[in-house]
Amino acid sequence: MSKLVLKFESAVLQEVAVGQKEVSIGRSPENGIVIDNPAVSNYHARVFTEEGRLMLQDFGSLNGTFVNGQRAKMIMLKPGDSITIGKHTIVVTDSVEVRARSLDHADPKPAVPKMNETVMLDTKDRRAFLEQIAAVGESAQPAPGRRKIPTLVVRNGNTDRSEYPLNDKLTVVGKSAMATVKLQGWFKPKAAAQINRKEDNTYYIGAADKTPSVNGEPITHPTKLTSGDLIEVAGVELEFVVRD
């Protein structure tokens, strides 16, 4: 059985075995591996087993996921691979390579100490990070997709992009630096609305600082989205599209 060893510099913070159940990675405490670093997305990536292969999938994170120095969206892992997320490293290893410890008394989700040294990537670091991404390119070993990834298509309004694939469990529409759909304008809310992906891969939109409308109707509670739905919030119109 493989293990994921979370490290910060030379310190080992956490060790998690990868079995039939996937291991999610991110800043949210709901993840199997929690990285307390603002440069890491709430739900950043996952490691899972598919047809006997150990796979890594990035959830469309802001700062990206790197395997052996190359940015990856979906890639097969092997013992010895090094995953870089923010300023942390996750080493893939066989369980026999990890120092002995009692599994009978191990907490499946041990508490992760806060790392005061890990901070949000500043402008200079982020520019260098993006230059590294551009130089490396989108190198990955693709695996066949098991689910369709919906997309938000901007039909009207000012945003930083025209389309947004919904890879994360949580998608925020707003002006916040951590938002997926970034609104342009001085008075736009930091978080206008949010879209959550459920375990059955259905998507629900809910209000944040603003009340969104779906197909012209303001919503009063989280509402399930279907392909073709038109979302209006904070002066922006988005279409929820599930492509074949």
C-alpha positions in Angstrom: 0.0 0.0 0.0 1.3 3.5 -0.9 1.6 6.3 1.6 1.5 10.1 1.2 4.0 11.8 3.5 3.3 15.6 4.0 6.5 17.6 4.6 7.4 21.2 5.3 11.1 21.6 4.6 12.6 18.6 6.5 9.8 18.2 9.0 7.3 15.4 8.5 3.8 16.7 9.3 1.5 13.8 8.4 1.5 10.3 6.8 -1.7 9.0 5.2 -2.1 5.5 3.6 -3.9 5.4 0.2 -6.3 2.5 -0.1 -9.7 2.2 -1.9 -10.9 5.5 -0.5 -9.4 8.7 -2.1 -7.4 11.2 -0.1 -8.3 14.8 -0.7 -5.8 17.6 -0.2 -6.4 21.2 0.6 -6.8 24.0 3.2 -10.2 22.9 4.5 -10.2 20.8 7.6 -12.5 18.3 5.8 -9.6 17.0 3.7 -7.6 13.9 4.4 -4.4 15.9 4.1 -4.8 19.5 5.5 -2.3 22.1 4.4 -2.7 25.3 6.5 -1.5 27.7 3.9 -3.5 30.5 2.2 -1.7 29.7 -1.1 -3.5 26.4 -1.1 -7.2 26.1 -2.3 -9.8 24.8 0.1 -10.1 21.7 -2.0 -6.9 21.6 -4.0 -6.4 18.1 -5.3 -7.0 14.4 -4.6 -5.1 11.1 -4.8 -7.0 8.0 -5.6 -6.7 4.5 -6.9 -8.1 3.6 -10.3 -7.7 0.1 -11.9 -4.7 -0.6 -9.8 -3.0 2.8 -10.6 -2.3 5.5 -8.1 -3.6 8.8 -9.6 -3.5 12.5 -8.7 -6.1 15.0 -9.9 -5.8 18.8 -9.4 -9.2 20.4 -8.8 -8.4 23.5 -10.9 -6.5 25.1 -8.0 -5.4 28.7 -8.1 -1.6 28.1 -7.7 -1.5 24.6 -9.2 -0.1 21.2 -8.3 3.3 20.1 -9.4 4.7 16.5 -9.6 8.5 16.3 -9.8 8.6 19.9 -10.8 6.0 19.8 -13.6 2.5 21.1 -13.3 -0.1 18.3 -13.5 -3.9 18.2 -13.8 -4.2 14.4 -13.9 -1.2 12.1 -13.6 -0.2 8.6 -12.5 1.9 8.5 -9.4 4.6 6.0 -8.4 6.8 5.6 -5.3 9.4 8.3 -5.0 7.3 11.0 -6.8 7.3 14.4 -5.1 4.1 16.5 -5.1 4.5 20.2 -4.5 1.5 22.2 -3.3 2.2 25.8 -2.2 5.3 25.6 0.0 4.7 22.0 1.1 5.8 18.7 -0.3 4.0 15.4 -0.4 6.3 12.4 -1.0 4.7 9.2 -2.5 6.2 6.1 -0.8 5.5 2.4 -0.2 4.5 1.8 3.4 7.6 -0.3 3.9 9.7 2.7 3.1 8.1 4.8 5.9 9.5 4.7 9.4 7.7 2.1 11.5 4.7 3.2 13.6 1.7 1.5 15.1 -1.2 1.5 12.7 -3.5 0.1 15.3 -3.5 3.3 17.3 -3.1 5.8 14.4 -5.6 8.5 14.0 -6.8 8.5 10.4 -6.9 12.2 10.4 -4.2 13.5 12.8 -4.2 17.2 13.6 -1.9 19.2 11.5 0.1 21.9 13.3 -0.4 25.4 12.0 2.7 26.6 10.1 3.2 30.3 10.8 5.9 30.4 8.2 3.5 29.5 5.3 2.0 32.6 3.9 0.0 33.7 0.9 2.2 33.9 -2.2 3.0 37.6 -2.5 3.0 39.4 -5.9 6.7 38.6 -6.6 6.4 35.0 -5.6 3.2 34.5 -7.5 4.7 36.1 -10.7 7.7 33.7 -10.4 5.3 30.8 -9.8 3.3 31.6 -12.9 6.5 32.0 -14.9 7.4 28.5 -13.8 4.0 27.2 -14.9 4.4 28.8 -18.3 7.9 27.4 -18.7 7.0 23.9 -17.7 3.7 23.7 -19.6 0.8 21.5 -18.8 2.7 18.2 -18.5 0.7 15.3 -17.3 -0.3 11.7 -18.0 -4.0 12.0 -18.7 -6.4 9.3 -17.5 -9.9 8.8 -19.0 -12.4 11.0 -17.2 -15.1 9.3 -15.3 -17.3 12.4 -14.9 -18.2 15.4 -17.0 -16.8 18.7 -15.8 -19.5 21.4 -16.0 -18.4 24.9 -17.1 -19.6 28.4 -16.3 -19.8 30.4 -19.5 -19.9 34.2 -19.1 -22.8 35.6 -21.2 -22.7 39.2 -19.9 -20.7 41.2 -17.4 -17.0 41.8 -16.5 -14.9 38.9 -15.3 -11.3 37.9 -15.7 -12.1 35.0 -18.1 -14.8 33.9 -20.4 -15.2 30.4 -19.1 -14.6 28.6 -15.8 -14.5 24.8 -15.5 -16.0 23.7 -12.1 -13.2 21.5 -10.8 -13.4 22.4 -7.2 -16.0 21.2 -4.6 -16.6 24.8 -3.9 -16.7 27.6 -6.5 -16.9 31.2 -5.3 -18.2 34.0 -7.5 -16.8 37.3 -6.3 -13.9 39.7 -6.2 -11.9 37.8 -3.5 -8.4 36.7 -4.4 -9.5 33.1 -3.7 -12.7 33.3 -5.9 -12.8 31.1 -9.0 -15.1 33.4 -11.0 -13.4 36.8 -10.4 -15.7 39.8 -10.8 -14.2 43.0 -12.2 -15.2 46.4 -10.7 -14.6 48.5 -7.6 -17.8 47.8 -5.8 -18.2 44.1 -6.6 -18.7 41.9 -3.5 -15.8 39.6 -2.3 -18.2 36.6 -2.4 -21.4 37.2 -4.4 -22.5 33.5 -4.6 -21.1 30.0 -4.3 -21.6 26.7 -6.1 -21.1 23.4 -4.3 -20.4 20.0 -5.9 -22.0 17.2 -4.0 -20.7 13.6 -3.6 -23.0 12.5 -6.4 -21.5 15.1 -8.7 -24.5 17.4 -8.7 -24.0 21.1 -8.4 -26.0 23.5 -6.2 -25.8 27.3 -6.2 -26.4 29.3 -3.1 -26.3 32.9 -1.9 -23.3 34.6 -0.3 -23.3 38.5 -0.1 -25.8 38.6 -3.0 -29.0 36.7 -3.9 -28.5 35.1 -7.3 -31.2 34.3 -9.8 -31.5 31.1 -11.8 -33.5 31.4 -15.0 -34.9 34.8 -13.8 -36.0 33.5 -10.4 -34.3 34.7 -7.2 -33.3 31.7 -5.1 -34.0 31.5 -1.4 -32.2 28.2 -0.7 -29.4 26.1 -2.4 -30.7 25.2 -5.9 -29.6 22.4 -8.1 -28.2 23.4 -11.5 -28.9 21.7 -14.8 -27.2 22.3 -18.1 -28.4 25.4 -19.8 -29.4 27.2 -16.6 -28.7 31.0 -16.6 -27.4 32.5 -13.4 -27.5 36.2 -12.7 -25.6 37.7 -9.7 -23.8 41.0 -9.0 -24.3 42.3 -12.6 -22.9 39.1 -14.3 -24.8 36.5 -16.3 -23.4 33.0 -16.4 -24.6 29.9 -18.2 -24.1 26.5 -16.5 -23.1 24.1 -19.3 -22.3 20.4 -19.2 -20.6 19.5 -22.5 -20.4 16.1 -24.0 
